[in-house]
């Protein structure tokens, strides 16, 4: 039973860390997309 609890806690910690990482990548990609859009608008004008 103790091994099962430790395994569950490890999986939960890794899942939480992965979720935060994916979320951060999504925010970075959004910021990069906005920068490219802004540069394209500036070049167009």
C-alpha positions, -999 to 999 in steps of 0.1 A, spaced: 0 0 0 28 24 8 45 18 -26 12 26 -43 9 59 -24 45 68 -33 39 59 -69 7 80 -70 24 110 -54 53 108 -80 28 106 -109 9 135 -95 40 157 -91 52 149 -127 18 156 -141 16 190 -124 51 199 -136 43 189 -171 11 209 -171 30 240 -160 56 235 -187 30 231 -214 12 261 -202 44 282 -202 52 270 -238 17 281 -249 22 315 -234 56 319 -251 42 308 -285 13 333 -281 38 361 -273 60 351 -303 29 351 -326 19 385 -314 54 399 -320 54 385 -356 20 399 -362 31 433 -349 62 433 -371 42 423 -401 18 451 -395 47 476 -391 63 464 -423 30 467 -442 26 504 -432 
